Amino acid sequence: MSNSSSMPQFLLLAFADRQELQLLHFWLFLAISLAALLANGLILSAVACDHHLHTPMGFFLLNLSLTDLGCICTTVPKAMHNSLWDTTTISYTGCAAQLFFFYFFISAEFSLLTIMCYDRYVAICKPLHYGTLLGSRACAHMAAAAWAAGFLYSLLHTASTFSLPLCQGNALGQFFCEIPHILKLSCSHSGYIRELGLIGVSVCLGFSCLIFIVFSYVQIFRAVLRIPSQQGQHKAFSTCLPHLAVLSLFVSTAIFAYLKPPSISSPSLDLIVSVLYSVVPPALNPLIYSLRNQELKDALRKMMTGCFSGAIKCLFSGV
């Protein structure tokens, strides 16, 4: 029996057997990561610099962009490194760190999406109390609670998972370190049950958040449909659709990844699904929000125009 502390490294799942295809995956991941870094960086800059976006939703959007950047930077660089150098290894400590930060950012993102749903509920259903319920202090407390919850959730799962003795080899059927694939290597029944108990509690908490989100959107849609003018209804719906689209993308891909029937499971399908819920949402979230948020589009346009004008002035002043 090999103890987890004596296991020097894990073997991650390769994207392809041929070096040419590995290089193709490297360039694909490079393009996705650069797009995500650029898009989320632009949103961070726009929210920080434009006073029109100094609102509760802008503040939460800034925090959401930070979690998206964290998710991308946790999983993609190691996958790119392995594809470029045709290797599949990750150290024991590297795997523990990757698992901790991935679940930290993912759980913080889900908490933030739940809080953003509450923001939309108050804005549409209780507009007269919006300034009171979502003041700057309340927003800071809710964001801090989301980050703290993500940290605690990730710390508990990482400590529980990596305290298990591993005796089923060191090959993970995933391109990054993930709890279910590490549990398959465990030979401790009691530790396995303990981690499953933690996962069960997490599922219950996540399901409670989903119930809250569904209830909130039912109330939101009822309030919107009572608005007499179609223009007012369209404006109200347009403020909710980006959040609803991001939430649906996040939840649907995660649920399919963890709850898909074993009969349709295969290494290639698991690999595609894992990319869909760990890499694609952080890259698409900025696009989804910028398409429907006119204030954000105006701020991005103003910032990019200012940068372009400044570059032109510098160019001609140096001639």
Contacts in CASP RR format, 6 or more apart in sequence:
PFRMAT RR
TARGET T0000
AUTHOR 0000-0000-0000
METHOD contacts of the structure
MODEL  1
MSNSSSMPQFLLLAFADRQELQLLHFWLFLAISLAALLANGLILSAVACD
HHLHTPMGFFLLNLSLTDLGCICTTVPKAMHNSLWDTTTISYTGCAAQLF
FFYFFISAEFSLLTIMCYDRYVAICKPLHYGTLLGSRACAHMAAAAWAAG
FLYSLLHTASTFSLPLCQGNALGQFFCEIPHILKLSCSHSGYIRELGLIG
VSVCLGFSCLIFIVFSYVQIFRAVLRIPSQQGQHKAFSTCLPHLAVLSLF
VSTAIFAYLKPPSISSPSLDLIVSVLYSVVPPALNPLIYSLRNQELKDAL
RKMMTGCFSGAIKCLFSGV
1 165 0 8 1.000
1 167 0 8 1.000
1 187 0 8 1.000
2 165 0 8 1.000
2 166 0 8 1.000
2 167 0 8 1.000
2 169 0 8 1.000
3 165 0 8 1.000
3 166 0 8 1.000
4 92 0 8 1.000
4 162 0 8 1.000
4 163 0 8 1.000
4 164 0 8 1.000
4 165 0 8 1.000
4 166 0 8 1.000
5 92 0 8 1.000
7 92 0 8 1.000
7 166 0 8 1.000
7 170 0 8 1.000
8 91 0 8 1.000
8 92 0 8 1.000
9 89 0 8 1.000
9 90 0 8 1.000
9 91 0 8 1.000
9 92 0 8 1.000
9 95 0 8 1.000
9 170 0 8 1.000
10 89 0 8 1.000
10 90 0 8 1.000
10 91 0 8 1.000
10 92 0 8 1.000
10 95 0 8 1.000
10 170 0 8 1.000
10 171 0 8 1.000
10 172 0 8 1.000
10 177 0 8 1.000
11 88 0 8 1.000
11 89 0 8 1.000
11 170 0 8 1.000
11 171 0 8 1.000
11 172 0 8 1.000
12 78 0 8 1.000
12 79 0 8 1.000
12 82 0 8 1.000
12 88 0 8 1.000
12 89 0 8 1.000
12 90 0 8 1.000
12 172 0 8 1.000
12 173 0 8 1.000
12 174 0 8 1.000
12 175 0 8 1.000
12 176 0 8 1.000
12 177 0 8 1.000
13 88 0 8 1.000
13 172 0 8 1.000
13 173 0 8 1.000
13 174 0 8 1.000
13 175 0 8 1.000
13 267 0 8 1.000
13 271 0 8 1.000
14 22 0 8 1.000
14 82 0 8 1.000
14 83 0 8 1.000
14 88 0 8 1.000
14 175 0 8 1.000
15 21 0 8 1.000
15 22 0 8 1.000
15 25 0 8 1.000
15 79 0 8 1.000
15 83 0 8 1.000
15 175 0 8 1.000
15 271 0 8 1.000
16 22 0 8 1.000
16 24 0 8 1.000
16 25 0 8 1.000
19 86 0 8 1.000
22 83 0 8 1.000
22 84 0 8 1.000
22 86 0 8 1.000
23 83 0 8 1.000
23 84 0 8 1.000
25 79 0 8 1.000
25 83 0 8 1.000
26 80 0 8 1.000
26 83 0 8 1.000
26 84 0 8 1.000
29 76 0 8 1.000
29 79 0 8 1.000
29 80 0 8 1.000
29 83 0 8 1.000
29 279 0 8 1.000
30 80 0 8 1.000
32 72 0 8 1.000
32 76 0 8 1.000
32 279 0 8 1.000
32 280 0 8 1.000
32 283 0 8 1.000
33 72 0 8 1.000
33 76 0 8 1.000
33 77 0 8 1.000
33 80 0 8 1.000
33 283 0 8 1.000
35 283 0 8 1.000
36 68 0 8 1.000
36 69 0 8 1.000
36 72 0 8 1.000
36 282 0 8 1.000
36 283 0 8 1.000
36 286 0 8 1.000
37 69 0 8 1.000
37 72 0 8 1.000
39 283 0 8 1.000
39 286 0 8 1.000
39 287 0 8 1.000
39 290 0 8 1.000
40 65 0 8 1.000
40 66 0 8 1.000
40 68 0 8 1.000
40 69 0 8 1.000
40 72 0 8 1.000
40 282 0 8 1.000
40 285 0 8 1.000
40 286 0 8 1.000
41 65 0 8 1.000
41 69 0 8 1.000
42 286 0 8 1.000
42 300 0 8 1.000
42 303 0 8 1.000
42 304 0 8 1.000
43 61 0 8 1.000
43 62 0 8 1.000
43 65 0 8 1.000
43 286 0 8 1.000
43 289 0 8 1.000
43 290 0 8 1.000
43 296 0 8 1.000
43 300 0 8 1.000
44 62 0 8 1.000
44 65 0 8 1.000
44 66 0 8 1.000
45 303 0 8 1.000
46 53 0 8 1.000
46 296 0 8 1.000
46 299 0 8 1.000
46 300 0 8 1.000
46 303 0 8 1.000
47 53 0 8 1.000
47 54 0 8 1.000
47 58 0 8 1.000
47 59 0 8 1.000
47 61 0 8 1.000
47 62 0 8 1.000
47 65 0 8 1.000
47 296 0 8 1.000
47 299 0 8 1.000
48 62 0 8 1.000
49 299 0 8 1.000
49 303 0 8 1.000
50 295 0 8 1.000
50 299 0 8 1.000
50 302 0 8 1.000
50 303 0 8 1.000
52 295 0 8 1.000
52 298 0 8 1.000
52 299 0 8 1.000
53 61 0 8 1.000
53 295 0 8 1.000
53 296 0 8 1.000
53 299 0 8 1.000
56 119 0 8 1.000
56 134 0 8 1.000
56 135 0 8 1.000
56 139 0 8 1.000
57 116 0 8 1.000
57 119 0 8 1.000
57 120 0 8 1.000
57 123 0 8 1.000
57 239 0 8 1.000
59 139 0 8 1.000
59 143 0 8 1.000
60 112 0 8 1.000
60 115 0 8 1.000
60 116 0 8 1.000
60 119 0 8 1.000
60 139 0 8 1.000
60 143 0 8 1.000
61 116 0 8 1.000
61 289 0 8 1.000
61 296 0 8 1.000
63 108 0 8 1.000
63 112 0 8 1.000
63 143 0 8 1.000
63 146 0 8 1.000
63 147 0 8 1.000
64 109 0 8 1.000
64 112 0 8 1.000
64 113 0 8 1.000
64 116 0 8 1.000
64 246 0 8 1.000
64 285 0 8 1.000
65 285 0 8 1.000
65 286 0 8 1.000
67 105 0 8 1.000
67 106 0 8 1.000
67 108 0 8 1.000
67 109 0 8 1.000
67 112 0 8 1.000
67 282 0 8 1.000
68 109 0 8 1.000
68 281 0 8 1.000
68 282 0 8 1.000
68 283 0 8 1.000
68 285 0 8 1.000
68 286 0 8 1.000
69 282 0 8 1.000
70 101 0 8 1.000
70 105 0 8 1.000
70 282 0 8 1.000
71 102 0 8 1.000
71 105 0 8 1.000
71 106 0 8 1.000
71 109 0 8 1.000
71 278 0 8 1.000
71 279 0 8 1.000
71 281 0 8 1.000
71 282 0 8 1.000
72 279 0 8 1.000
72 282 0 8 1.000
72 283 0 8 1.000
74 98 0 8 1.000
74 101 0 8 1.000
74 102 0 8 1.000
74 105 0 8 1.000
74 176 0 8 1.000
75 98 0 8 1.000
75 102 0 8 1.000
75 175 0 8 1.000
75 176 0 8 1.000
75 278 0 8 1.000
75 279 0 8 1.000
76 279 0 8 1.000
78 90 0 8 1.000
78 98 0 8 1.000
78 176 0 8 1.000
79 175 0 8 1.000
79 176 0 8 1.000
81 87 0 8 1.000
82 88 0 8 1.000
82 89 0 8 1.000
82 90 0 8 1.000
82 175 0 8 1.000
90 98 0 8 1.000
90 177 0 8 1.000
94 177 0 8 1.000
95 177 0 8 1.000
95 182 0 8 1.000
96 158 0 8 1.000
96 162 0 8 1.000
96 177 0 8 1.000
98 176 0 8 1.000
98 177 0 8 1.000
99 154 0 8 1.000
99 157 0 8 1.000
99 158 0 8 1.000
99 161 0 8 1.000
99 162 0 8 1.000
99 177 0 8 1.000
99 178 0 8 1.000
99 179 0 8 1.000
99 182 0 8 1.000
100 154 0 8 1.000
100 155 0 8 1.000
100 158 0 8 1.000
101 154 0 8 1.000
102 176 0 8 1.000
102 177 0 8 1.000
102 178 0 8 1.000
102 278 0 8 1.000
103 150 0 8 1.000
103 153 0 8 1.000
103 154 0 8 1.000
103 157 0 8 1.000
103 158 0 8 1.000
103 179 0 8 1.000
104 150 0 8 1.000
104 151 0 8 1.000
104 153 0 8 1.000
104 154 0 8 1.000
106 278 0 8 1.000
107 149 0 8 1.000
107 150 0 8 1.000
107 153 0 8 1.000
107 154 0 8 1.000
108 146 0 8 1.000
108 147 0 8 1.000
108 149 0 8 1.000
108 150 0 8 1.000
108 151 0 8 1.000
109 250 0 8 1.000
110 206 0 8 1.000
110 209 0 8 1.000
110 250 0 8 1.000
111 145 0 8 1.000
111 146 0 8 1.000
111 149 0 8 1.000
111 150 0 8 1.000
111 209 0 8 1.000
112 143 0 8 1.000
112 146 0 8 1.000
113 213 0 8 1.000
113 243 0 8 1.000
113 246 0 8 1.000
113 247 0 8 1.000
113 250 0 8 1.000
114 209 0 8 1.000
114 212 0 8 1.000
114 213 0 8 1.000
115 142 0 8 1.000
115 143 0 8 1.000
115 146 0 8 1.000
116 243 0 8 1.000
117 212 0 8 1.000
117 213 0 8 1.000
117 216 0 8 1.000
117 217 0 8 1.000
117 243 0 8 1.000
117 247 0 8 1.000
118 142 0 8 1.000
118 212 0 8 1.000
118 216 0 8 1.000
119 134 0 8 1.000
120 216 0 8 1.000
120 220 0 8 1.000
120 239 0 8 1.000
120 240 0 8 1.000
120 243 0 8 1.000
121 216 0 8 1.000
121 217 0 8 1.000
121 219 0 8 1.000
121 220 0 8 1.000
122 129 0 8 1.000
122 130 0 8 1.000
122 133 0 8 1.000
122 134 0 8 1.000
123 130 0 8 1.000
123 134 0 8 1.000
123 239 0 8 1.000
124 220 0 8 1.000
124 223 0 8 1.000
124 224 0 8 1.000
124 236 0 8 1.000
124 239 0 8 1.000
124 240 0 8 1.000
125 219 0 8 1.000
125 220 0 8 1.000
125 223 0 8 1.000
126 133 0 8 1.000
153 202 0 8 1.000
156 198 0 8 1.000
157 179 0 8 1.000
157 195 0 8 1.000
157 198 0 8 1.000
157 199 0 8 1.000
157 202 0 8 1.000
160 191 0 8 1.000
160 194 0 8 1.000
160 195 0 8 1.000
160 198 0 8 1.000
161 179 0 8 1.000
161 182 0 8 1.000
161 183 0 8 1.000
161 195 0 8 1.000
162 182 0 8 1.000
163 191 0 8 1.000
164 182 0 8 1.000
164 183 0 8 1.000
164 186 0 8 1.000
164 188 0 8 1.000
164 191 0 8 1.000
164 192 0 8 1.000
164 195 0 8 1.000
165 186 0 8 1.000
165 187 0 8 1.000
165 188 0 8 1.000
166 182 0 8 1.000
166 185 0 8 1.000
166 186 0 8 1.000
166 187 0 8 1.000
167 185 0 8 1.000
167 186 0 8 1.000
167 187 0 8 1.000
168 184 0 8 1.000
168 185 0 8 1.000
168 186 0 8 1.000
168 187 0 8 1.000
169 185 0 8 1.000
170 185 0 8 1.000
172 178 0 8 1.000
172 181 0 8 1.000
172 182 0 8 1.000
172 185 0 8 1.000
173 181 0 8 1.000
173 267 0 8 1.000
173 270 0 8 1.000
174 181 0 8 1.000
174 270 0 8 1.000
174 271 0 8 1.000
174 274 0 8 1.000
175 271 0 8 1.000
175 274 0 8 1.000
175 275 0 8 1.000
176 274 0 8 1.000
176 278 0 8 1.000
178 274 0 8 1.000
179 195 0 8 1.000
179 199 0 8 1.000
180 258 0 8 1.000
183 192 0 8 1.000
183 195 0 8 1.000
183 196 0 8 1.000
186 192 0 8 1.000
210 251 0 8 1.000
213 247 0 8 1.000
217 240 0 8 1.000
217 244 0 8 1.000
220 236 0 8 1.000
220 240 0 8 1.000
223 236 0 8 1.000
224 233 0 8 1.000
224 236 0 8 1.000
224 237 0 8 1.000
224 240 0 8 1.000
225 233 0 8 1.000
227 233 0 8 1.000
227 236 0 8 1.000
238 292 0 8 1.000
241 292 0 8 1.000
242 288 0 8 1.000
242 289 0 8 1.000
242 291 0 8 1.000
242 292 0 8 1.000
242 293 0 8 1.000
245 288 0 8 1.000
246 281 0 8 1.000
246 284 0 8 1.000
246 285 0 8 1.000
246 288 0 8 1.000
246 289 0 8 1.000
249 280 0 8 1.000
249 281 0 8 1.000
249 284 0 8 1.000
249 285 0 8 1.000
249 288 0 8 1.000
250 277 0 8 1.000
250 281 0 8 1.000
253 273 0 8 1.000
253 276 0 8 1.000
253 277 0 8 1.000
253 280 0 8 1.000
253 281 0 8 1.000
254 277 0 8 1.000
256 273 0 8 1.000
256 277 0 8 1.000
257 270 0 8 1.000
257 273 0 8 1.000
257 274 0 8 1.000
257 276 0 8 1.000
257 277 0 8 1.000
260 273 0 8 1.000
289 296 0 8 1.000
290 296 0 8 1.000
290 297 0 8 1.000
290 300 0 8 1.000
291 297 0 8 1.000
END
